[in-house]
Structures are given as C-alpha cells and as structure tokens.
Amino acid sequence: MQHRFYFGWSVESTNSPKISEDFLKYFPKEEFYPNQLEAMQRIHSALIERKVVLFEGACGTGKTLSSLAPALDVGKKLNKLVVIATNVHQQMLQFIEEAREIRAAVPVKVIVLKGKLHMCPENKGYDECDVLRENTYEAVQLQNDIERNNAQIGRLEREYRETSDESKLGLRDGLSAETEMMQRKLSQTERRECKSLRAVLSADEKFMSEFRRWLFADVRTAEEVSAKAEEHGMCGYELLKREMRSADLLICNYHHVLNFEILQFILNWADKSIEDVILIFDEAHNVESSARSHASRTISEKVIEGALNELESMRSEMPNAIDVDDVRRFVEALRNALHDAYISHLEFGELERVGSDWHDIIIRDPKDTEDMVSKSLYGQIDSSEAREFLKKTYIIGTKIEAIFRDRFKKGETETRRTSSTLAVANFMLEFIKFAGTKAYYPVINVRREPGGDITARLELFMCIPKNVTYPLIESVHSAVLMSATLQPFDVMRSTLGITRGATEFSYGPSFPENRRLTLTVPTPPLFAKNREDSDIIRITCNVLGEIVDKSHGNVLIIFPSNAEAARYHEIFFKSDEYRGIKIFLDEAGKRAEEIRDQFFQIGEEGGKSVMFTYLWGTLSEGLDYRDGRARVVAVVGVGYPALNERMRAIQVAYDHEFNGNGWEYAIEIPTIRKVRQALGRIVRSPTDYGVRILVDARYTGPAEQILGKYSVAGLFPYEERHEFIDVEPERIGYSLMNFFNDTERADESM
C-alpha cells in the first residue's frame, strides 16, 4: 500500500540542549547562516553520544562547516579520525577550501587522498604496484643486511689482525659467501622495484620532517603532493601513507570508505580501528546507489576464455592433471552457459540493436530464483560436482596467480599478469551463493566491439545496498549523512540499514523567499505511453517557449531522459539558434564540460542561452548555477529512471525487504530526490534570484484528487510544497515577467 509523506521542515524541537561550544574554534566564519549554530550544537551532541546524524539542509545552510566543526572538536577530544567523503568532484574542492579556512584558524592536520592510480608517478596498475612495492621493501632489507654483513666482515678482519685467530677468517669467509648471495638476489630484486618508493624509504629524517612541515602547513591537494614528491623522485601516495597517523581530517571519495579493503588499508596507515572514525558522507542521497555499484560484480567472456587458455599453457606446472581437467570442464561449461544464454536472446531480434554501450540481456525474472546461466551450467555439470570443481578452480587459480607474481617479481616478465582462472573462481563463488537470492540480480551485458564482434559479461547486480552500508555505519564511532535531499528520513534509515540511535533534522533555504519563485504547471502528464502524442508535445513546447522568451537569463531545461531532451531539442528549436538565442544539448555518452562552460559564460556575461539536459545526467546535480549562470530551471515530467528489469529487480528486492514498499523506496522517492536536487541548482546566495518550474500536472495540488496514485506532490517536504504555485500553461509567461521585473526593479532601487 502506498503512503504519502508530509514533512515539517524542522524534525526536532528547536530547543537544543545546553552543551559546550568548544567546537566554535573550528568555525572560521565571522557570522553564522540561519540555523547553523543550532545545527552544530545538535551534531556535536550526537557525535559525543555515538549517534548517526541525518542532516538535510538546503543551499545556504552551511552543511559542510556545520558538520566539520563539531566533528573535529569531538575527534580531537576523543582521539578519533574525521573522514569526510563525497562522490562529487566540485564538493571535494569545496571541502579543501573550507578545510583551509579552518586550518588558518586552528592547526588542524589535513590529508586529501585520491586513488593510488591517480597519484602513481610510474602510471602502474594496482597489481604491478603491489609487486613492485613488495620487491622494493625486500631490496631495502637486503641492502640493510648486506651493509650489516660488510660491517661484521670488517670487524672480523680487524680482530684477526689483532689476534691471529684463524676462526675469525672462517666466520669472515662464511659471511662473505652469504653476502655475495644476497648481492646477487639484490641485483635481481632491483630489476623489479619501484624507484619512487625506494626514494621514500631511503629518505632521511631531515627530509621527512621538512615534508611533514610543508604538508601540514596548509591543506595540500593530491596534485600538489604528487608534484612535490616528484621533485625528489618520490611517490606522493607513499609519502601520504606515512603521514596518515598524524592526520586529524581525511578528505576522500566514496570509494575509499565503501570499499572495505581500501578502508582497512587506510585505517592501518592511520593506526586506527573502525571504531576510531567519525564518518561524514556528503551528498548522502547518493550513498545508496554508490554502495550498490561497489557491491556489484562482473566477469567478462574474454576473462573466461583467458582462463581456458591459461589452464592449457600452465598445465605442465600443475602437479595434478586430473584437477586441471576438472577445472577446465567447469570453465568450459560456464563459457557455454554464458554464450548460449545471450545468443538465444540475440537471435530474437536484439542483435542489430546492440551498440558500443552495454546492453542488458535478461536471464532471470526478478521474482524467480533460477537464472538461465545457472540452469545451463548445472545442465552440463551436476550441481554438487560443479561446487567441487569450483573449489579446485580457486586452488589452481591461486597457484597460477602465485607463479605469475613470482615471475614478475624476479623480472622474468615485463608485465604483471593476473590469473584469469582465479578471477573466474572468485566471481563464481559469489555467483553460486547469491544469484538465486532477491538481494542480488544476475544479468548478462553485451556490447559491440570496435571490430563489430559482440562481447558479453556476466554481472551479479546488488539490489540491497545496506549489505554494504549497514556494517560500515554501525561500526564507526559516529557518522553524519548530509544532503539537500535526504527526506524522508525513515526511508533513508531503512535502505542504508541504520539501526543505531539517530538524530534527524532539516533546514530549508535561508535566502530571502521573495528572490525565488517556484511554479508548477499542469501540462498533461508525460507518461511513457503518451510522450509522442502531438497535442502533449504542442502544449509542452508552448510552455517551454514562454519560459525561454520571458526569462531574464539562461534557462536550464531538464527532461526525464536523454531521449526526451533530444526530442524536444529537435522539435522545438530545429537548429542551434532560437530567435537569436544559443541552445545546447547535453547528449548521453559525450563529455558535457565544454557546453557547460559555454552555457555558464553566456549567462555570466548577461546573455541568454538554453541547455537541454536530463534528470539522471551530470548537469542536473552537483553543479552550482549561481547568479547569471542560470535564472530559470525547468523540470519537465517526473523523470523516473528507466523502468527496466534491473530496476524491477531492485523494486522486487525492496518489496521483500521493506514490507511491500518497493516502488516507493526504490523508484519514487529517489526520483523526487533527483528532482529536488535539480531545483536546487539555482538561487545559491542571498543576492541571487531565479525561478524553479515543474512542468507536469503530477506536481500540482489538484493532481492528488485528479490523478490519485500518479500524483507526486505529496512526496515533497511540506515547506517546499508550500512554496509551489500552480500556474496555468497560458499564464506562465506573465508569472516570469512579473517576477523578473519586480526583482530587478527592487535591486535597482537599493
């Protein structure tokens, strides 16, 4: 049964408990935004009490500093590491700037971490880097042992000269032979060492002290650290690892905390346990989808074929030929099962539609437990026999991996190979365990290679992200999840698996209400079944034309999908110019930075242009369309994600997990969060102004009586919905004209 959410803007009473405000020394501003001090008090109290904070705040509520100031105070007092993570590049830059402001007032030690591959001066892959690092440590140890032996040899020779004791010569000769052997091994090991790491390990305390002073004298970006390190032939990533235990604050991305293996490495470098972390998630409405992405697994057809070739080429190095034959039989059965599953679908007309992007082939109904690949696999090999063969696959894959590693380590191969057999084993161990559960959804992806051939991969898609987020959030000392769009809080708690004590509150826009206008226009709903209706297109085009004509600056128009953006771009404008106005189309699969920058420039110079984009693209969230960058944002249609079998699988899993609320939790509420994010792109300061428009009858007040379950108006927090003004399509131009004229006259009179 579907239910509606009507939220008050402040979830808790504004009577905050009287607590210490020592955290204010970490607040570098001269004055607070409205509600900011109260937010810091609430967060500080919650962190002390080891709670999770769900903090929704519109632009202008100062969410980052509101979270960082109390977190740093609690971290310093309780010896905790504050970790703030985002998945948005622009927010990473914002964190750095605000951390620099804090650092100017308080000597906070901050490390900004990016991935190893991003910072590697040698541009090596992870597996190669792993072996090179091991060899480098071994080379350093050998060098130390050789120097120690040489010192002992010198001492023995001196003692012989002084005493003529022949036993000293015997000991000397033994050590000399051992040292010669070490020298040969060192020469071999040095062929596969990382020179940049060796330079770090060889650095004296004077250099490390100077680097430490430089690093913590400011907030250094990863790029600045890499450049500084490369001046000395060193690896910036390795230098940062050595200073991690001194850090008060770590700025990173989601990958560093949602990947448990990487997080464990970071904790080891910092000499902390997971309970010693105060975790802050920025843009936390994205944690659910990010965790889902991190937990999904794939194995490609090429890797499976590679495993078969590998087994044949390595057969002579495997002691048990029978085991190799069993493994080969298992891998061949998997290859055949994967190939047969997608070929049988492609034969029914899908082949010609396969392009360069991954295309899903459905192999299991989301409500069932048996998939085509497993059925075919067990049709070739009995299920119990397949499990026994899989164990052998893992054992042999592990042996092959060790051989490849040893060869690269010794310099016998130029590249660090990884075992395809082990990759197949690791994937299938999870696939066999989870493919029949509702928490995961098996699917085949296919695409066309540049040469025209079809290639495929088998994916185990994660539907329930709380399997990742629950153990993380439950284990840290405390956490803050902040975003402009977290509500409804009970849904956020459920989908992320937050069961510990939580403090929840929200604050609306702090900027003058008379400088923003939010309109809802009851055009016919853009349901998928009627989007090509000529009357609906005509009415929608008329509304968009009035919006563009009457706007006093750039217009950002956001559609449900890339296809709809392209459709209206073609139908409405016909060309790159509309009445002398430059128009832009954000196309899927193409980098949007260039057209985005052109769009910004036109608006900032006082001109007018139009951007056509889509709700699930890169331009509708995480970007700041402040001041002249955009004066109007219009969201056309509700913009549900593509309701394919993958989304249906999530919905089915959520139905099972959350008492039949799958549609609401998995589809409807995330979509409204995206719409709210889009509306928040404009009016970003007290002097800014603009108009937000929702073009679809489902957003309007009367829709709840007329459209029933299709209405989405009740899914917006009450105070946001309170600002919505329903305007008939033919009156939209007058509303914009009056708003801009009144606002600009008021500014001129000041």
N, C-alpha and C positions, 0 to 999 in steps of 0.2 A: 504494500500500500504506500502510495506516495504521500509525503507530507511537506508542508511549506515552512520556511524559516523567516521569522520577523525578528530581527535583532535590534536591540537597543545599542547605541553607539558605544557606551561605556558599560562593560560587562560587570565590573565590580563597583562597589561604592567608592566615591572619591575621598572618603575619609581614610587616608593611608595611615598605617601605624607610625608612631614616632620612633625613628631609628637614627643611627649615626649617619652623618652625611660626609664622612671622611672621603668618600668617593669623588667629591667635588673637586679635589685637587687634580683629578684626571680629566676634568671637564675644561677645555681650553677656551671656551667662548665667554664673552663678557655678559651675555644675557641668554635666557632660555627661550625656546619656542614655547607656545602654549602647551601645557600638559607635560613638558619634557622633564621637569624636576620630579613631578609625581611618577612618571614612568620610571625614572632612575631609582626612586625610592622603592617602588614595587619590585623592580628587577633585583635590586641589591638584597632586599629581604628574602626573595625567593631563592636566590643563589646561596645565601647563607643557610637556608633551610633545605638545600639539596633538591629543589624542585625544578620542574621544567616550566619555562615561560613561553606562552603563546602570545605574541605581541603583534597586533595588526595596527599599522599606522600609515596614514596617507602621506604623500609627499609634503614635506614641511613640518613633520613631527620629529625629525632628527633621530631616526631609529638607530643608526649606527652608533653615534655617541651615547645615546640613551642606554645602549647595551654594553658598549665597551667600557665606559667609565666605571660602573659598578662591578663589572666582571674583573677588570684589572685590580680594583681595590680588594675584592674577595680573593683573587688569585694571589696577590702579594701577601695578604694576611695568612692564608691557609697553604701557601706554597703550591699553588696549582698553576698549570699552564693554560692560558687562554688561547683557544683556537677559533678563528673566525674564517668561515668558508663561504664561497659563492660559486655559482656557475656562470656568472656574467662578467665579461672582461671589464666593462665600464665600472662595475662595482668594485672590482679588485683595485682599480686605480683610485677610486673614492676612498677605500679603506686605507690605502697608502698615504693619501693626502691628510686624512683625519688622524692617522697614527703619527704623522709628522707634527701636526699641531699639538698633540698630546706630548710627544717627545720634547717639544720646545719648552714645555712647562714642567714636565716630570721626567727624570732619566729612565724611561721605560726602554727595555731592550726588545727590539722587534726583528723578526726574521720573516722575509717574504719568500715563500717557496714555490717554485714551479717544477715541473716534471724533470726527471733525470735526462731524458732525451732532449728537452728544450735547452738544458744548460751544459750538455756534454760538449767540450771543445773538440773532441775527436769525431763527433757525429756517429757514435756507435749505437747499435741496438742494445736492448736490455740484456739479452743472453750473452752477447760478446762482452759487454761491460762487466758482467758478473764474473766471467772467467778471467778477464784482464785484471780486475781488482784482486782476485784470489792469487793470481801469479805475482802481482806487484807486492802483496804482503809477504808472499813466500820469498821473493827476491830480496826484500829488505831484511827478512830474518836470516837468509843465507849470508847476506853481506855482513850482518852483525856477527854471525857465527864465525865467518872467515876472519874478520878483524880480531875476534876474541882468540881464535886459534893462533893467528900470527903473533899476537902478544904473548901467548903461552910458549910458542916456539922460541921467540926471542929470549924469554925468561929462562927456558931450559938450556939454551946455548950459553947464556951468561953463567948459569950455575955449573955447567960442565967445565967452562974455562976456569972457574974458581975452585972446583973440587976434583976435576978429572974423573968424575963418577960416570962410568960408561952407561949406567941405566938411564941417565938423562938423555943420552943420544938415542936410545931405543924409544923413549917416550916421544922425543922430538920427531923421529922418523915416522912413528905411528900417526902423530898429529899432522905431519906434512902430507902423508898419503890421504888422510881424511880430508884435509883442506883442498888438495888437488881435485878430489872427487866432488867436493862442494863447489869448487870453482867451475868445473865442467857443467854441473847442474845449474849453477847461476847463469852461465852463458846461455844455456838452453832456455831457462825461465825468462831471462831478459828479452828474448825474442818475442814473448807474448805478454809484456807488461804494459801498463798504462803510464806513459811518461808524465802525464799531467798529475796523476795520483802520486807517482813516485816523488814528484817535486813537493807535493803537500806533505808526504810522510818524512821527507828529508828536511823540511823547513825547521829552522831553529826557533827557540822560544822568543827571541827578539822579533823575528818576522811575525810569528803568530800573535804576539802581544800588540804589535803595530796594526795588524789586520783587524784584531778584535776591537781596538780603539776606533779604527775607521768604520767598521761595520756598525757599531752601536752608537756612534756619534750622530747618526741620523737614521732614517728608515730607508734602507737601500733596496732598490728593485732587484729582481733576479738578473736582469740585464746588466745592471751596474756591477753586481757581484761578479758575474761572468767576465766582464771586461777587465775588472781589477785583477782577477785571478789570472787571466790570460797574459797580462803584462809580465807576470812572473812564471809563465809556462805551467800554470796550475789549473786544477779543476775547481770551479766555483761551487759546484754541488757538494764536493767532498769537504771544502772549507766550511760550508754552511753546516754540514752534518756535525763537524767538530765543535761548533759554537751553539748547537741546539740546546744543550743543557743549561746555557746561560739565559735563554730567551724567556721573557715574560709573556710575549704575544707572538703567535704564529699566524700569518696570513697565508691562506692557501685556497685551493679549489675543492669542489665536492669530491673529486676523485681521491684525494689524499685521505679522506675520512670514511667514505663509503666503501672503499676497498680495504678490507681488514688487514690484509698482508702488508700493504703500504703503511697503514696507520700503525701497525705494530713496529715496523722499522723506525718510524718517526718517534714513537714512544721510547724505543730502546736508545736512540740517539739522545733524546732529551732526558734519559734516566728517569722516566716517569711510568706509572701504570695507567691504565684506562681510567681508574678512579681519580686520578690527579688532573683530569682535563675538565675545563669549563668550555663547553662547545657552543658556538654561536653559528647558526645557519641563517645566512641572508637569502632573500628571495625564496623563503622556505616553502612556498607553494609549489616549487619545482622539485623538492626533495623526493616526493612520491615517484615521479616519472624517472628521475635520475637513479634512484635506488633500483627501480625496475630494470633500467638499462644496464646497470652494473651487475645485476644478478643473472641476466640472460646469457646463454652460452651458444656458440655455433661451432660446427665442424664442416669444412668445405669438401666438396667432391675431389678437389685437387689434393688435399691432405690425405684423404683416404687412398687415392691412387698412389700418392707418395709413400704411404705406409706399405703397400704391396711391393713396390719397387725396393724399398728399404729392406724389407724382410728377405727378399731374394739376394740382394747384394751383401747382406750381413749374415747370411745363413752359415757360412763357414766359421764365423766367430761365435756362434751359439752352440753350447755343448749338447743340447738335446734337440735333435732334428724333428722328433715327434711333436714337441711343443711348438716349434716353428710352423709345422704343417697345420696344427690346430688353430694357431693364431691366424695364419693365412686364410684358412677356411672361414674363420669368423669375420675377418676384414672383407673378404670377397662377398660374403653374404650381406654385410652392411652396404657395400657398394652397390650390389644388385638391388637391394631393397630401396635404397635412395633413388637410384636411376629409374627403376620400374615405377616408383610412386609418382615422379614428376612427368615421365614420358607418357604414362597413361592419361594424365590430365592434359598435357600439351597437345595430344592427338585430337582432343575435342575442341580445337579452335583457338587455344590460347597461344600457340607457338608464334603466330605473327604479331601478337601484342607484346611480346617480351622485348624490352629495350635495354638500355645500359644501366637503368636503376633496378634495384632488387624488387622482384615481383613475387608475392606470396602464392604458394600452392597449398591448398587446404588438405591436410591428411588426417584430421580428426575433428569430429563435431565437438564443439566446446562442452556439450553436455555429456558426451560419452567418455569412456576411459581407454578405449583401444584406438591406436593410430595405425595407418597403413604401413609405415616403415617397420614398426614392431611386429605387426602381423606377418609381413613378408619375411622378416628376419627369422621369426620363430617357425615359419613355414619351411625354411631351409635347414634350420638347426633347432633341435628341441630346446625349450627354454632353460631347463636345468643344465643342459650341455653348453648352451650359449653363455651362461653365467660362469661356468668353469673355464671356458675358452677366454672369457673376458679377463679373468684373473691372470691367466697366462699371458694375455696381451699386455697387461700392466707390468708384469715381471720382466718380460722380454723388452718392452719399450723402455723400461728403466735401465736395463743393461745397455741397450743401444745408446741411450742418452749419455750414460757414463763414458762410453767409448768415444762418442763424438766430442764430449767435453775434454777428455784426456788428450785427444789428438790436437785440438785447437790449443790447449794449454801448453803442449810440447812444441808447438809451432809446425806440426806436420801438415796442417791445413790452413788455408788463408782466411777462411770464414768459419764462424762458429755455427755449425749445423745443430738443429734441434730434432729430436726424434718424432717423426710423424706417427709412428706406432704408439708412442706414449701419449701423443695428443689425442688419438682415437680412443685410447683406453680411458683417459681422464674424462673425455666428453661422455662416453658411453656409460661409465659408472654412474654419472648423474642422470643421463637419459633414461636408463633402465629403471632407476629408482623413482624418478619424478614424472615421467612422460604420461603416466596414467592418472595423475592427481589433478585436481582443479587448480592447485596453486601454480602449476606450470602448463604451458600450452605448446605442444610440438607443431612445427610448421616447416615447410620447405621454402626456401627463397631461390629464385632463378633470375639470371640476367644474361644478356648477350655480351660476349667479349668483343673487343675491337675487330677481331678477325671474323666475327659472325657466328662463332660457336656459342652454344648455350652451356653455361656452367651453373652448378647448384650448390647449395649448402643446407645442412640440416640445423635447425635452430630449436633450442629449448627456451621458450619465451616465458619470463617470470611475470605472473599476474598479480601476486600478492607481495608488494614491496616491504611490508612490515617484517618479513623474514630477514631483511637486511637491517632495517631501521630500529626494530624493537631491541635487539641485543646491544646495539650501539647506544641508543638514548637511555636505556635502562642502566648501562654500565658506567657512564661518565658521572663525574661529581654532580654536575648540574648542566642545564642547557637552556639556550634561548633560541626560539624559532621566530623569526621576524619577517614580515612582508606587508605590503599594502593590501594583500588579498588572502587572508587566512581563513576567514569565516566561511562556513560555520565551524566553530572550534571542536564540537563533538565529533564531526566527521573527520577533521584533521587528526584528532587523537586516535580515532578508530583505525584509519587507514595506515597510520605510521606505527600503531601498536604502542601508544604512550599510555602506560598504566600507573605510573608513579604520580605523586602529587603534582598538580599543575596550577599555575597562576595564569589567568587569561584576561586580557583587556585589549581595548581598541580605542583609537582616537581618529576622528575624521579630519578633513582638511582644515588647516589653521589659517589659510589665506582668506581675505575678505570674500564673503559669499557673493557680493554684487559684482565681482570681477570674473565670475564664471556663470555659464548658462548651460543647463542640461535639458535637452529636449528629447522626447520620444514621439516618433511619427508613425501613425497606424497605417502604414502601407500593407498590402496583402502579404501574409507570411511567406517567406522564401523557403517553403518546404522543398525537399529534393524532387518531389514528383511534379512541382509546378514551376520550377525555375526557368523553364523555356517558354512559359505562357507569355504571349505577346503583350497582353494587357498589363500583366505584372511588370514586365520589363519596361514598358512605356511609363507606368506610374513611377517606378523606381528611378528611371532616367530623369523624369521631370523634377523629382525631389533633389536628385544629385545636381542637376543643372542649376536649380535655385540656390543650393548650398554654395556651389562654386562661384556663381555670379555675385552673391551678396557677402561672401567672406571678405574681410579686410586683411588678407594674407594667405599663407599656404594652407592647403587642405589635405589632410591625410584621410583616405577612404579605405576602410578595412572590410574585406569580404569574408564569407565563410570558408572559401578555399581559393587556391591559386587559379583554378579553372574559372571560378566566378569573377575574380579580379580581371582575368584576361578577357572574359566575355564582355563585361561592361566597358572595359577599356576600348575594345574593338567597336562595340555597338554605339557607345555614347560619343566617343571622340573621333573615331575614324582615322585619325592621324596623330602625329606628335604635338600638334598645336590645336588649341581650342580657344577661339576668339582671342588669339594672341597670347594665350597662357601656355607655358611649357608643362607638359604632362610626363609622368614617369610610370613605368610598370615594373613592379618587383616580381620577377619570374623565378619559379622554383628551380633549383639547380644552378642558378647563376649568382655570383657574388653581388651583394647589394650595396657595398660600401661606396662605389663611385656615384651611383644615382642618389644615394642617401646624402652624400656630401654636396652634390649639386642642388638638391632639394633644400638643404639647410641654408646654403649660400644665398639662394634666391630670396628666401624668407628673411634672412638676417639683413639683406640689403634693401628691404622694404618692398620687394616684389611679391608676386603671387604665382604659385605653381601647384600642381596636384600630383599626389602619389597614390597609385593604386596598389594595394598590398593585401595580404590575407592574414587571418587571425592566428594561424599556427606557424607563421613565418618568423623572420628575425627582426622585422621592423615594428612589430606591434607590442613589444615588451623589452624592457631593459635599456631603452634609449630615452634621452632627455630632449623633448621637443620644446625647449624653453623659449619664451619670448617670441621673436619673429620666426623661429623655426617652423612653427605651425600655430595657426589661430583657430582651426577647426579640426576635430577628429570625428569622423562619422563611421559607426559600426553598422554594416548593412547585413541583416539576417542574424540569426543566433550563433551560427558557426560551430556546430557540433563537429568533433573530429570525424574523419572518415569512418563510418559505421561498418567496418569490415569484420571478418571473422576474428581477427586479432582483438579488436575492441569488444566484440561479443564474448570472447573468452574471458576478458577482464570482467565484463559485466556478470557473466555466469559465476566466476570465482567470487566476486563481491556479493552476489546474491547469496551464495552459500556461506560466505564468511560473515556477512553483516545483515542477517535476518531479512533477506529479500529486498534490500535497498541497492541492488546492483546498478540500476540505471541512474539513480540519483547520485550515488557515491562515485561511480566510475566515469560517468559521462556528463551528467547535467551540471553538477557543482563545479568540476574542473573547467567546464566551458564557461560558466559565469565568472569564474576567477579570471580566465583569459580576457573576457570582455571588460571586466573591471580594470585589469592591467592596461588594456588598450585605452580606456577612457582616461587613465591617469597619466598618459604621455604628455598632456598639455597642462597649462596653469601651474608652473613649477616654482613660483616665488610670489611674494606679496604684491609686486608691481606687475606681474604677468596677468594676462587675461585671455579668455578664449571660450569656445563653445564646444560642448560634447553632445553628440547626437546619436541616438539609437533608432535605426530605420527598420522597423518591423513591428507589426501590430502586437506581437507576443510580448513586447516590452511595456506596453501601455497598461494603465489601470483598468480600463474596461475589459481588457483581454481576459482577465480572470473569470469574468462572468460569461464572456462570449466563447473563448477558446478552451476554457477548462484546463485540463492537464497539460495542454500545449503552452499555456502562459508561463513566462519565466520571471515576471515582475516580482513575485514574492520571494525569489531567491536572492535578491539584493538586500544587504543590510538596511534596516529601516531608515537610517538617516540619509543614506544615499538615495533610496527610493523617494524619500520626502522631497528631494530636490528635482525629481523628474517632473517636467511639464509636458503634458500631452498637447501636441500641435497638429492640426490637420495638414495634410500634404500641401494644399494650396496656400497655407499661411506660413510655411517655413521661412520663406524669403523675408517676410515682414519681421519675423522674430529676430532673425540675424541682423537685419538692417537696423532695427531699433536698438539692439544690444550694442553693436559696434559704435553706432553714432552716439549713444548716451555715454558709453565708457570713454570714448576718445574725447568727447566734449568736456567731460568731468576732469580728465587728465590735463587738458589744455588750460582749464580754469585754475589749476592748482599753482 
